[in-house]
Amino acid sequence: MVRLDAATAGSRDALKADAMRIELTALQSMSHDALKEHWRNVFGVSAPHNLSRRLLIHALAYELQIRTYGGLKKEVRQTLQDAINAVSAKSVSSVSLQNNPDHRTPPPSIALSPGTRLMREWRGVVHVVDRVEDGFMWNGKAYGSLSAIARAITGVRWNGLAFFGLRKRNKSTNAKSLAA
């Protein structure tokens, strides 16, 4: 009898998995509008207007998995709640700074030792910049920042770290710069 119950449970799990795979495949083939309608059916509210098709698919797939297999384990939910409580217990000023969209934590600075040489090709020309004690040297001229050099090379404002490949570039900024 136990053996039969385990087999039944196994086949039930296999059926769940098959049904979920079919629905996940269906999500992939839906149009953006159809995904928004499916969102409305699943969540009972309209999808946020700015969600891409890809994000709609991911969110709906996640919800399907939760409904099929269950959500987070109790221990994980408790860990997350403890983390939320710890953040809430911080002083109001630090929390308000974190929640303020105008407050951005600067990325960790990149320390370039004097003598470091940076090379960047721009429109078929290789530009060589040397780090010196009090700034940077490019084409025999001293500059205070990589951004100033990037602007001198391109004619548009660039983040110097991004221009020289030391930090990821913002895609919209890069597109604007290339269009200029």
C-alpha positions in Angstrom: 0.0 0.0 0.0 2.8 2.4 0.8 4.5 1.5 -2.4 1.3 2.4 -4.3 0.9 5.7 -2.5 4.5 6.7 -3.4 3.9 5.8 -7.0 0.7 7.8 -7.0 2.4 10.8 -5.5 5.3 10.5 -8.0 2.9 10.4 -10.9 0.9 13.3 -9.4 4.2 15.3 -9.2 5.0 14.3 -12.8 1.6 15.5 -13.9 2.1 18.8 -12.1 5.5 19.3 -13.7 4.1 18.5 -17.2 1.2 20.9 -16.8 3.6 23.6 -15.6 6.0 23.0 -18.5 3.0 23.3 -20.9 1.9 26.6 -19.3 5.4 28.0 -19.3 5.7 27.2 -23.0 2.4 28.9 -23.6 3.7 32.0 -21.8 6.7 32.2 -24.2 4.4 32.2 -27.2 2.0 34.9 -25.9 2.0 38.4 -27.2 2.7 41.4 -24.9 -1.0 42.2 -24.8 -2.0 38.6 -24.1 0.6 38.4 -21.3 -1.0 41.6 -19.8 -4.4 39.9 -20.0 -3.1 36.8 -18.4 -1.5 38.9 -15.6 -5.0 40.4 -15.0 -6.5 36.9 -14.7 -3.8 35.6 -12.4 -3.3 38.6 -10.1 -6.7 40.3 -10.4 -5.2 43.6 -11.3 -3.8 45.2 -14.4 -0.1 44.7 -15.1 2.1 47.7 -14.5 2.2 49.6 -17.8 6.0 49.7 -18.1 6.7 46.0 -17.7 8.5 44.5 -20.7 7.3 41.3 -22.3 10.3 39.5 -20.9 9.6 40.7 -17.3 5.9 39.7 -17.6 6.9 36.2 -18.6 9.4 35.9 -15.7 6.9 37.2 -13.1 4.1 35.0 -14.4 6.4 32.0 -14.5 7.5 32.6 -10.9 3.9 32.9 -9.8 3.0 29.7 -11.6 5.9 27.9 -9.8 4.7 29.2 -6.4 1.2 28.1 -7.1 2.4 24.7 -8.3 5.1 23.9 -5.8 4.5 26.3 -3.0 6.3 29.5 -2.0 9.3 30.1 0.2 10.0 27.9 3.2 9.0 29.2 6.6 12.7 29.6 7.6 13.5 31.7 4.5 10.4 33.9 5.0 11.5 34.4 8.7 15.1 35.3 7.6 13.7 37.9 5.1 11.4 39.3 7.8 14.3 39.6 10.2 16.3 41.5 7.6 13.4 43.8 7.0 13.1 44.4 10.8 16.8 45.1 11.1 16.6 47.7 8.4 13.5 49.2 9.9 15.3 49.5 13.3 18.0 51.7 11.8 17.8 55.4 12.4 15.1 57.3 10.4 17.8 59.4 8.7 19.7 56.5 7.2 16.5 54.8 6.0 15.2 58.0 4.5 18.5 58.4 2.6 18.3 54.8 1.3 14.7 55.3 0.1 15.4 58.7 -1.4 15.8 58.2 -5.2 18.0 61.3 -5.4 20.5 59.7 -3.0 22.9 57.5 -4.8 25.8 55.7 -3.2 28.9 56.3 -5.3 30.5 53.2 -6.7 33.8 52.1 -5.0 36.6 54.2 -6.3 39.3 52.7 -8.5 42.8 53.5 -7.3 45.2 53.9 -10.2 48.8 54.0 -9.1 51.1 56.5 -10.8 52.7 54.9 -13.8 49.5 53.1 -14.8 48.9 53.3 -18.5 45.4 53.2 -20.0 44.8 52.7 -23.7 41.5 53.3 -25.5 40.7 53.1 -29.2 38.3 55.8 -30.4 37.3 56.0 -34.0 40.4 54.2 -35.3 42.9 56.2 -33.1 44.5 54.6 -30.1 44.7 57.0 -27.2 47.3 56.4 -24.4 46.8 58.0 -21.0 49.4 57.8 -18.2 48.5 58.2 -14.5 50.9 60.7 -12.9 51.2 61.8 -9.3 48.7 64.7 -9.5 46.4 63.5 -12.4 46.7 62.2 -15.9 48.8 62.9 -19.0 47.4 62.6 -22.5 49.0 64.0 -25.6 51.6 65.7 -23.5 49.1 67.7 -21.5 48.1 67.3 -17.9 44.5 66.6 -16.9 42.8 66.4 -13.5 40.4 63.6 -14.4 39.8 60.8 -16.9 36.4 62.4 -17.7 38.2 65.6 -18.9 40.3 63.5 -21.2 37.3 61.5 -22.5 35.6 64.7 -23.3 38.6 66.1 -25.1 38.8 62.9 -27.2 35.1 62.6 -28.0 33.7 66.1 -27.8 30.9 64.9 -25.5 30.6 64.3 -21.8 31.6 60.8 -20.7 32.3 59.2 -17.3 36.0 58.8 -17.6 36.0 55.4 -15.9 33.3 54.1 -18.3 35.1 55.5 -21.3 38.3 53.8 -20.4 36.6 50.5 -19.6 37.1 50.7 -15.8 33.4 50.8 -15.1 30.3 49.6 -17.0 28.8 52.2 -19.2 25.2 53.4 -18.8 23.5 52.1 -22.1 21.4 55.3 -22.6 24.4 57.5 -22.0 26.5 55.5 -24.4 23.8 55.6 -27.1 23.5 59.4 -26.7 27.2 59.8 -27.0 27.5 57.7 -30.0 24.7 59.5 -31.7 26.4 62.9 -31.1 
